[in-house]
């Protein structure tokens, strides 16, 4: 079942985002995604 996003979903959504970016952009070092993860997470929460 699909439902509206809830703030409690944010942690899991961001983990999916991180994993997806690692897979889709394998030419970029995983360290980049992990070290910039806090910035991306804060951008996500501002929306």
Secondary structure, DSSP 4 states (H G I P E B T S, - for coil): ------GGGHHHHHHHHHHHHHHHTTTS-HHHHHHHHHHHHHHHHH-
